[in-house]
């Protein structure tokens, strides 16, 4: 949910290192935070795929959406999650085993992975498709993996202006952490798909048709007691804090925590997530 950009090798190193480990450490908080986004994906799959359907979850992270789809479709379905992060794939496999859900997970870059052609009846993603170094190439690869007529649905962030919560930490910490990365439009990262016209072009150039892009605003919340742990692990501030001394760290945490006060409502942190829900078809 933070800024991550670079080549496929950069992404693999980052997500298999500190960024991926931070996500695993915060898994319980993030599961609750992101759970409202499961329904738009699971419902779409259930409406279009039969009980023996084959579903690919791209950028599956720790497997929450993959497992939710598998539970809805039942034991006859084949649900596969793919992610570039080794720690998150390990956590996803542990989740599936813990919840006794028959799914499989692949540690790979979906942009280049040699999926069996024409395999999947549906492709879904919850915030997992904005990090490709070459998004046209990535969606062309996913198109090859999908059978003709298969549906694609994903949820992606709109822009920073629609998501002030997501940039609060870096804005507050910037005076104390001058080397924080600057977000740039169209680079791989959280807001890479903020421009709906760009998303439409990427999908069309990748071989998808019937493209439909709609705004989705979702109310999200998590316990206030988890706030400091959240922003000190995740995103560009979390990444920067791994390399600073303890005095700087404490000052940044205090400053950033104060900046989040408008989002704190008693025991909860609440904010509106501004997203796109995107549909397309392999035809």
C-alpha positions, 0 to 999 in steps of 0.5 A: 500500500505504499510506493514500490517501483522499479524493474522486475528484479527491483520488485522481487528484491524489495517484496522478498525483503523488507517490504514483503516481511513487513506485510507479513508482520502486519497481516492481521491488521491488513486482512481486516483493513482490506476485507471490504474489497473482497466482496467485489472480486469474489462476487464477480467470480461467483457470478461468472465461473462455475463450481469447477472454474479455474481462477488466477489471483494476481499479486495475491499477497498473503492469500486472503482473496485467493482463499475467499474465492476458493471458499465461495466456489467450493472444492471443485474449483482450482484457485491459484495465487501468484505473487513475487514475494517469497515471504508473502507466498509462504504466509499464503500457503500457511493460511490455506493450510490453516483454513483447510482450503484447497488452493495453490500458490506460485512465487513468480512475476506474473509479468513474465511467468510461463502460465499454461495458455488458455488455462483460467476462466477468470483473473482477479486482483486486489491491489496487485497489478499496479507494480508491473515494470511493463504493464502492457506486457504483463496484461498480455501475459495474463491474456495468454493465460486466460481462456477466450471469454474469460473475465478480468476484474481488479481493484486499484487505487485512484490518485493521491488526491482521492486517498489522503490517508495513504500519503499522510505518513510521507507528507508528515515525515518528509521534513525529517526524512529528506530522502523519501522517494517522490511519487511519479505518475505512471511509474510502478507503484500504488497510484500507477493506475490513477489515470483511468484512460491509461488503464484503458490503454494498457488493457486494450494494448494487452489484448483485453476488450469490453473494458469498464472502469468505475469509481469505488469508494470504500470505508476502511477501518482498523484499531487505533492501537495498530496505527503506529505499527502500521505506518512505521512498517508500511510504505516509503516511511516504513522503508526509510525507518529501517535505516535510521537511528533510534532518536530519528525514528522516535521523532518521525513516529511522534510527528507522523502519529500526530498527523493522522489525528484527523482519521482517529475516531476513539478506538478506531482509525477510519478513512475512505479508500478511493479506488477503481473497479475494473472489468475486461474480457479476453476475446 
